[in-house]
């Protein structure tokens, strides 16, 4: 129970407590560059201000404009912060100290919650991988021969990771369309979204030291939502013989709230059966870290898809183990994403490439318009929830972005 007057069914309840960075114009309590806050109901709790009033050592850590120092502090500190927050928001004895530092969400500006060190994007939805294989390699096996043996991924551009709400400029690039005599350079004609879930690394690892599946919770703080925007025409021409490059490098949007792994324990879910069995370094532990997350994708307010994360073939713990298996180090602020989340049904596909069969079957939106790929002015919003304790819902918030033409 909480002394807060929360709306029934809120997905930002005491069981959630996601962290972000916020500021507000003028005076109290946050300076313009931002500081740590926690979403609760329709408010943001200024964590540093409460900790300062109560003279706690956490105050200085939360007064910084990114979460990186807190992320690097590790699981014991993460648990301590969560326990204190829960106590503040449930014990009436703390109400007088806490209530003045609750700020309505509509009065704050949210910032990128952490300084991104590296960005890796995986490709771990079997449904998505098979759909893409059938589109681009008709008549051939839909999965590449390595796909069932490892979480396939590529390195992205950390500098292109942006906060939800940042406009997405349509990228220029080379594309060679069917029927054309050669490549041309210009704005992408096949701009797409990808509904994904990201995982944020807190505790670094040593160069040359792999991180095993069982150590996932010792390094990863929590999850966020990701839209890995994709220029399909640029991607298709450049992805031979190497992997994605400029077709993926122009923008990756992330949600402003990072939901702690501790808030997602009730959402843990057994992944699908694996055949063949993974190699020993990728074997699941006794309690695999599959997650029962429910995503929703909207274009201009119109629902177009509800991808289920529970169908993902490889778990975030296995992604981390594979990412470090060759000795690559983790750094505080590393972000790795799942790749497009797609289910088995057409209404569960996580990108327009699949939803429209590479543009050959345009999507009819409820507002009467049609889309093969994204038009300038389109806004894509991805949201997600997870089951919480005692029937509660846990929100991962939303990640949004509007496509604009290059000036």
URQUI-V132791 format. One record per residue. RES is the residue in three letters. SS is DSSP state (h for helix, s for strand, l for the rest). PHI is phi in whole degrees, 0 to 359 (none if undefined). Layout:
res,ss,phi
RES,SS,PHI
RES,SS,PHI
This chain:
res,ss,phi
UNK,l,none
UNK,l,225
UNK,l,279
UNK,l,288
UNK,l,268
UNK,l,273
UNK,l,294
UNK,l,302
UNK,l,79
UNK,l,301
UNK,l,264
UNK,l,247
UNK,l,271
UNK,l,292
UNK,l,285
UNK,l,262
UNK,l,59
UNK,l,282
UNK,s,260
UNK,s,208
UNK,s,239
UNK,s,222
UNK,s,215
UNK,l,218
UNK,l,289
UNK,l,70
UNK,l,61
UNK,l,283
UNK,l,255
UNK,l,252
UNK,l,289
UNK,l,301
UNK,l,282
UNK,l,102
UNK,s,201
UNK,s,287
UNK,s,221
UNK,s,236
UNK,s,283
UNK,s,217
UNK,l,61
UNK,l,255
UNK,s,230
UNK,s,242
UNK,s,268
UNK,s,283
UNK,h,295
UNK,h,297
UNK,h,295
UNK,h,294
UNK,h,299
UNK,h,292
UNK,h,299
UNK,l,269
UNK,l,56
UNK,l,260
UNK,l,293
UNK,h,287
UNK,h,302
UNK,h,295
UNK,h,299
UNK,h,274
UNK,l,274
UNK,l,274
UNK,l,279
UNK,l,219
UNK,l,274
UNK,h,302
UNK,h,295
UNK,h,296
UNK,h,299
UNK,h,288
UNK,l,291
UNK,l,95
UNK,h,303
UNK,h,297
UNK,h,290
UNK,h,300
UNK,h,293
UNK,h,300
UNK,h,297
UNK,h,294
UNK,h,295
UNK,h,294
UNK,h,300
UNK,h,299
UNK,h,295
UNK,h,302
UNK,h,268
UNK,h,242
UNK,l,269
UNK,h,302
UNK,h,297
UNK,h,262
UNK,h,302
UNK,h,297
UNK,h,280
UNK,h,269
UNK,h,304
UNK,h,296
UNK,h,255
UNK,s,267
UNK,s,241
UNK,s,304
UNK,h,304
UNK,h,285
UNK,h,251
UNK,l,239
UNK,s,248
UNK,s,267
UNK,s,238
UNK,l,301
UNK,l,288
UNK,l,214
UNK,l,283
UNK,l,282
UNK,l,274
UNK,l,229
UNK,s,228
UNK,s,235
UNK,s,243
UNK,s,263
UNK,l,211
UNK,l,251
UNK,l,271
UNK,h,297
UNK,h,300
UNK,h,296
UNK,h,299
UNK,h,290
UNK,h,298
UNK,h,295
UNK,h,299
UNK,h,293
UNK,h,290
UNK,h,266
UNK,l,228
UNK,l,301
UNK,l,84
UNK,l,246
UNK,l,304
UNK,l,291
UNK,l,258
UNK,l,293
UNK,l,292
UNK,l,272
UNK,l,296
UNK,l,280
UNK,l,252
UNK,l,203
UNK,l,286
UNK,l,283
UNK,s,202
UNK,s,213
UNK,s,274
UNK,l,258
UNK,l,255
UNK,h,300
UNK,h,290
UNK,h,262
UNK,s,281
UNK,s,231
UNK,s,288
UNK,l,314
UNK,l,97
UNK,l,291
UNK,l,301
UNK,s,251
UNK,s,282
UNK,l,301
UNK,l,279
UNK,s,270
UNK,s,177
UNK,s,275
UNK,s,217
UNK,l,236
UNK,l,275
UNK,l,305
UNK,l,90
UNK,l,272
UNK,l,285
UNK,l,189
UNK,l,288
UNK,s,234
UNK,s,241
UNK,s,170
UNK,s,298
UNK,l,303
UNK,l,263
UNK,l,228
UNK,s,276
UNK,s,224
UNK,l,255
UNK,l,220
UNK,s,279
UNK,s,222
UNK,s,241
UNK,s,249
UNK,s,231
UNK,s,251
UNK,s,277
UNK,l,255
UNK,l,272
UNK,l,287
UNK,l,233
UNK,l,282
UNK,l,301
UNK,l,92
UNK,l,248
UNK,l,298
UNK,l,256
UNK,l,287
UNK,h,308
UNK,h,292
UNK,h,263
UNK,h,310
UNK,h,288
UNK,h,281
UNK,h,239
UNK,s,263
UNK,s,280
UNK,s,186
UNK,s,237
UNK,s,217
UNK,s,262
UNK,s,226
UNK,s,242
UNK,l,268
UNK,l,306
UNK,s,222
UNK,s,265
UNK,h,295
UNK,h,289
UNK,h,295
UNK,h,300
UNK,h,296
UNK,h,282
UNK,h,272
UNK,l,276
UNK,l,211
UNK,l,263
UNK,l,264
UNK,l,272
UNK,l,303
UNK,l,221
UNK,l,289
UNK,l,292
UNK,l,236
UNK,l,268
UNK,l,273
UNK,l,191
UNK,s,227
UNK,s,266
UNK,s,234
UNK,l,287
UNK,l,281
UNK,l,248
UNK,s,254
UNK,s,273
UNK,s,298
UNK,h,304
UNK,h,299
UNK,h,281
UNK,h,254
UNK,h,296
UNK,h,290
UNK,h,265
UNK,s,298
UNK,s,211
UNK,l,292
UNK,l,290
UNK,l,298
UNK,l,301
UNK,l,250
UNK,l,215
UNK,l,285
UNK,l,296
UNK,l,297
UNK,l,296
UNK,h,308
UNK,h,290
UNK,h,251
UNK,l,293
UNK,l,294
UNK,l,280
UNK,l,296
UNK,l,236
UNK,l,298
UNK,l,260
UNK,s,295
UNK,s,228
UNK,l,267
UNK,s,255
UNK,s,243
UNK,s,264
UNK,s,227
UNK,s,244
UNK,s,234
UNK,s,246
UNK,l,53
UNK,l,84
UNK,s,265
UNK,s,296
UNK,s,237
UNK,s,196
UNK,l,226
UNK,l,288
UNK,s,261
UNK,h,289
UNK,h,298
UNK,h,276
UNK,l,297
UNK,l,287
UNK,l,251
UNK,l,272
UNK,h,299
UNK,h,292
UNK,h,289
UNK,h,301
UNK,h,295
UNK,h,298
UNK,h,289
UNK,h,304
UNK,h,258
UNK,l,296
UNK,l,269
UNK,l,104
UNK,l,298
UNK,l,278
UNK,l,271
UNK,l,233
UNK,l,302
UNK,l,95
UNK,l,299
UNK,s,238
UNK,s,231
UNK,s,242
UNK,l,283
UNK,l,83
UNK,l,303
UNK,l,267
UNK,l,222
UNK,l,264
UNK,l,275
UNK,l,258
UNK,h,298
UNK,h,285
UNK,h,244
UNK,l,275
UNK,l,260
UNK,l,200
UNK,h,289
UNK,h,308
UNK,h,278
UNK,h,299
UNK,l,249
UNK,l,52
UNK,l,59
UNK,l,87
UNK,l,279
UNK,l,230
UNK,l,306
UNK,s,271
UNK,s,272
UNK,l,273
UNK,l,300
UNK,l,275
UNK,l,94
UNK,l,266
UNK,s,235
UNK,s,222
UNK,l,270
UNK,l,222
UNK,l,283
UNK,l,266
UNK,l,302
UNK,l,95
UNK,l,293
UNK,s,245
UNK,s,253
UNK,s,234
UNK,s,246
UNK,s,233
UNK,s,201
UNK,s,226
UNK,s,224
UNK,s,293
UNK,l,246
UNK,h,291
UNK,h,56
UNK,h,80
UNK,l,288
UNK,s,254
UNK,s,247
UNK,s,265
UNK,s,265
UNK,s,75
UNK,s,211
UNK,s,235
UNK,s,229
UNK,s,196
UNK,s,247
UNK,s,281
UNK,s,233
UNK,l,285
UNK,l,293
UNK,l,294
